[in-house]
């Protein structure tokens, strides 16, 4: 099945300028599998999303079909066919 990953402008340099990534995974794959595929093809983006233990960084929010993944099952969230993953990095400032 295919999952669409929406990449915000601030992270597009890590994926060759693309605003959307199409990631192929098996039916019923968890979010962690999508992130592993991203790591294979776009390691710079992966380092921005996850730490060395493959834990989603606290300042990155990942939404699966409009639901924040931490409110679901985190990296174990099972994705449906045609799922959309939106990456939203936190913005800080003063």
C-alpha positions in Angstrom: 0.0 0.0 0.0 1.1 3.6 -0.5 1.3 6.2 2.3 1.7 9.9 1.4 4.1 11.9 3.6 3.6 15.7 3.6 6.9 17.4 4.1 6.9 21.0 5.4 9.0 23.7 3.7 11.6 23.8 6.5 12.4 20.1 5.9 12.3 19.9 2.1 16.0 20.4 1.7 16.4 17.0 3.4 14.3 15.3 0.7 15.6 17.1 -2.4 13.0 19.8 -2.3 10.0 17.5 -2.5 6.7 18.5 -0.7 5.3 15.0 -0.8 6.9 11.5 -0.5 5.2 8.3 -1.6 6.2 5.5 0.7 5.3 1.9 -0.2 4.7 -0.5 2.8 2.8 -3.7 3.4 -0.9 -3.5 4.2 -1.5 -2.8 7.9 2.1 -1.6 8.5 2.7 0.5 11.5 4.0 4.1 11.4 7.4 2.9 12.5 7.8 1.0 9.2 7.1 4.1 7.2 9.7 5.9 9.2 12.2 3.1 8.6 11.6 3.4 4.8 12.1 7.2 5.1 15.4 6.5 6.9 16.6 4.3 4.1 15.8 6.8 1.3 16.2 10.1 3.2 18.5 9.6 6.2 18.9 13.4 6.8 15.1 13.6 7.3 15.1 10.6 9.6 17.6 12.3 11.8 15.3 15.3 12.1 12.3 13.1 13.0 13.8 10.4 15.3 16.7 10.0 17.7 19.3 7.3 17.7 16.9 4.9 19.5 14.3 5.4 16.7 12.0 7.4 19.1 10.1 10.3 17.6 11.7 13.5 18.7 9.6 15.4 21.2 9.6 18.6 19.1 8.2 16.8 16.0 4.6 16.1 15.6 3.4 13.4 13.2 -0.2 13.4 12.2 -1.7 10.2 10.7 -4.9 11.1 8.8 -5.3 14.2 11.0 -4.7 12.5 14.4 -1.5 13.2 16.3 0.3 9.8 16.5 1.2 10.2 20.2 -2.5 10.2 21.0 -2.9 7.0 19.0 -0.1 4.3 19.4 2.9 6.3 18.5 5.2 4.4 16.1 3.0 1.4 16.5 0.0 3.2 15.0 -1.4 0.9 12.2 -1.8 2.7 8.9 -4.7 2.2 6.5 -4.4 2.1 2.7 -4.0 5.6 1.4 -3.0 7.1 4.8 -1.6 10.5 4.9 1.3 11.4 7.3 1.8 15.1 8.0 5.1 16.2 9.6 4.8 19.3 11.7 8.0 20.5 13.5 7.5 22.7 16.5 8.3 26.3 16.2 10.0 28.1 19.0 11.0 31.7 19.4 10.9 34.7 21.6 
